[in-house]
Structures are given as C-alpha cells and as structure tokens.
Amino acid sequence: MTKAEGRWLRYTPPWPGTPFSLWCPDSQAKCQLLTGIECFEPEQDTFEVLSSLLLHCDNCTYVDIGCNMGIFAAYAASLGAAVRCFEPQSTWTTALQKTAASFPRFEAQQAAVFPFVTPNNEKSVTLSTYNAYRPCEIGRQPMSNDSVTVPRVSLDRDILAGRHVSLLKIDIDSIEGALLHTATNMLEARTTEIDSILVELGCFHFRTELDPTPKDRPGCVFAAVGPSSGQQHPRGGDVHDLWRLQRLGYDVYRLRTHTHQEIFDWRGTDLNRNHSPLHPLYVPMRHVRAMKKVDYLPMQADSKLYDQLIGRMQSVLITRVRLAEVTKAQTKDLELAHVAGALAKLNEGNPAVSGRTCCSE
C-alpha cells in the first residue's frame, strides 16, 4: 500500500443516526468491507450508545481513547458533539486528521493514554505495532512487527482534570480497567465531571506478556492496579469500581446484542456457549432509548457480590443520565385489572349483580 492510497468512505449508521464521511487508509475494496456483512466492525451497540447519549447534543464533549480509524469519533462529531480523540498508531492518526478537518470541533491526537502521570513525568512511550487492532484487516501492510514512539498522555492531568465530559469511551484492548479506576478516583474526589462512560472490560485470555507470539495473541493486557489475572481485576482495574460509581449516582448497564445469553461473532459462532451465562445480578432490558438490548445492574448492598461479575469481553455503560424508569402506570393498571377480575369471580352467580355491566345503573 502506498502512502497516497486511501479514500473517503460514506457510512450510514443504524437508526436514528445520519450518514457521515470518514477517511479510510486503504484500498476501495477493503474500505467497503466496513459497510457490509463481511466484517463485524464497527460494533453496532456502540453506535446505539452514541445515538442514545449524543443525538442533537451541541454542547456535549465526546472523548475517545483508542479511536482507531475514527468511525465512532466521526459519528459523534456528525451528531454535533465536540470530539477529542487519542490514537497511538500513525496509520490511523493520518486518517483521523483528514476526517477531523471536515468537522468544526474535532481534535485528533497521536498519543498513548495512561492512567496517571509517572513520577519522572515521562513524555513519550515506545509501543509495538504488532498488537495494533486492524478492523477488517484494513491497514495491515504498514503495521508490521515494528515499534513506534509516541507522546504519553495521562488520563488524570491531560484529559479529565477540571473538565466536563459528556461521554468517555475507552476501548484499547489493554488497560481499560486501570483507566476506569483512575476516572472513578477522580469522580470521587470531584476533580472532574463525566456524564457517561463506555468501557470494554474482560478478556478471552488472562495473560501478562506484552509481546506475545503471533500464534497466541491475548485478548487483553493488565496493568499494576491489582493482581494481573482474575475477574476482580479486569484489564488492570477493579470490578468494585462499578459499585463505587453506583454510590455516586451512576447506573450500570452491560451492552449485548444477543438473546438468551448467546453472543455470536461475525461467522455465526456462539462465543458465549459453555463459557459465561448471564450473571444473576443483571436484569435483562429491551429497547432502552436507541439500544436494543442491555442488562441493568441494580446496586448491591455489598461490593463483594461483584467479584465474579466480569468474565468474557464485554462493554459496560456507566451513566448518570436517566435512560429508563419503572413503568408505574402499567403496574397500577395490572393491579386494577387483578382486583376487577377477583370481584367478577366473587360475583359469579349472584342474582343481584349478574348481567350488570360496569356502567349500568
């Protein structure tokens, strides 16, 4: 692939989204995979979250950590949000800067995001390009087993401190849990404001190697916030952060695009079979705003109940925006219907009331 290769791609997200354009850094044939059924990217449930929280939101700020080629960042910008996007791989940041130029409030920065400032205040970090995610294998050729040195950005000082964020999306297949842990600490300390957080937790394999062999790539890598494996510390974080956030007034949902606990990949294979049944703490919900299926997590009395909550890779929406509420009117209607039915049964065969309707005198 030459440096000049690439093209504009017109993408139409699911309803109620509107079409938008982004720069795709590859051939026309590969770029078109993003619009068909041959590729499982981009994830439809992420589109649903953005539509639910950012639609017609002119004063919103969307921060995307690990924005890759910028599909969701461009969609957020098309919805009217001001966008800050962080991506370490040059193949994607080159495309991101082309896309950002077509929107009035879109900032794309080549950087690797870490939870906090290091004691020696390191300004850069060297990363391997081997683990760089490639949707539909787009951009594979220039992403060999090389390394890249990029600016090091801290979540606390450089992104969140003293700022209000409408939606923070964290999806880097690495230290999402550690980043969420820092955000939770800052929210408790009131050094930042975040309305909603969309974060991917869990993984397929619990590994600590930073440079795996090509035949055994891990689903995630862990940071030193807690033990490097186990469900209590998904991707370097702490599952009890979900309970802490609930105490701060946030609701927690697990996103899912399946029914009866099936999770299908783009080939139609049930990834969830014999692995992780729906956790008993979750309450299944349907049609919450633009989201077709979510699982609601009621707050528990003891955070220890969350220890085994995160298993396989899953996206979690943490929000203080009221998305749904109990349908009290429907509950009252059902109670009245039950009472009316009981009275009708008691009055069966009573000549004083037989044959009367509800409105007869």
Residue, then its C-alpha position, 0 to 999 in steps of 0.5 A: m500500500t502506498k502512502a497516497e492510497g486511501r479514500w473517503l468512505r460514506y457510512t450510514p449508521p443504524w437508526p436514528g443516526t445520519p450518514f457521515s464521511l470518514w477517511c479510510p487508509d486503504s484500498q476501495a475494496k477493503c474500505q467497503l468491507l466496513t459497510g457490509i456483512e463481511c466484517f463485524e466492525p464497527e460494533q453496532d451497540t456502540f453506535e446505539v450508545l452514541s445515538s442514545l447519549l449524543l443525538h442533537c447534543d451541541n454542547c456535549t464533549y465526546v472523548d475517545i481513547g483508542c479511536n482507531m480509524g475514527i468511525f465512532a469519533a466521526y459519528a459523534a462529531s456528525l451528531g454535533a458533539a465536540v470530539r477529542c480523540f487519542e490514537p497511538q498508531s500513525t496509520w490511523t492518526t493520518a486518517l483521523q486528521k483528514t476526517a477531523a478537518s471536515f468537522p468544526r470541533f474535532e481534535a485528533q491526537q497521536a498519543a498513548v493514554f495512561p492512567f496517571v502521570t509517572p513520577n519522572n513525568e515521562k513524555s513519550v512511550t515506545l509501543s509495538t505495532y504488532n498488537a495494533y487492532r486492524p478492523c477488517e484487516i484494513g491497514r495491515q501492510p504498514m503495521s508490521n512487527d515494528s515499534v513506534t514512539v509516541p507522546r504519553v498522555s495521562l488520563d488524570r492531568d491531560i484529559l479529565a482534570g477540571r473538565h466536563v465530559s459528556l461521554l468517555k469511551i475507552d476501548i484499547d484492548s489493554i488497560e481499560g480497567a486501570l483507566l476506569h479506576t483512575a476516572t472513578n478516583m477522580l469522580e470521587a474526589r470531584t476533580t472532574e465531571i463525566d456524564s457517561i462512560l463506555v468501557e470494554l472490560g474482560c478478556f478471552h485470555f488472562r495473560t501478562e506478556l506484552d509481546p506475545t507470539p503471533k500464534d497466541r495473541p491475548g485478548c487483553v493486557f493488565a496493568a499494576v492496579g491489582p493482581s494481573s489475572g482474575q475477574q476482580h481485576p479486569r484489564g488492570g482495574d477493579v470490578h468494585d469500581l462499578w459499585r463505587l460509581q453506583r454510590l455516586g449516582y451512576d447506573v450500570y448497564r452491560l451492552r449485548t446484542h444477543t438473546h438468551q445469553e448467546i453472543f455470536d461473532w461475525r461467522g455465526t459462532d456462539l462465543n458465549r456457549n459453555h463459557s459465561p451465562l448471564h450473571p444473576l445480578y443483571v436484569p435483562m432490558r429491551h429497547v432502552r432509548a436507541m439500544k436494543k438490548v442491555d442488562y441493568l445492574p441494580m446496586q448491591a448492598d455489598s461490593k463483594l457480590y461483584d467479584q465474579l461479575i466480569g468474565r468474557m469481553q464485554s462493554v459496560l455503560i456507566t451513566r448518570v443520565r436517566l435512560a429508563e424508569v419503572t413503568k408505574a402506570q402499567t403496574k397500577d393498571l395490572e393491579l386494577a385489572h387483578v382486583a376487577g377480575a377477583l370481584a367478577k369471580l366473587n360475583e359469579g352467580n349472584p342474582a343481584v349483580s349478574g348481567r350488570t355491566c360496569c356502567s349500568e345503573 
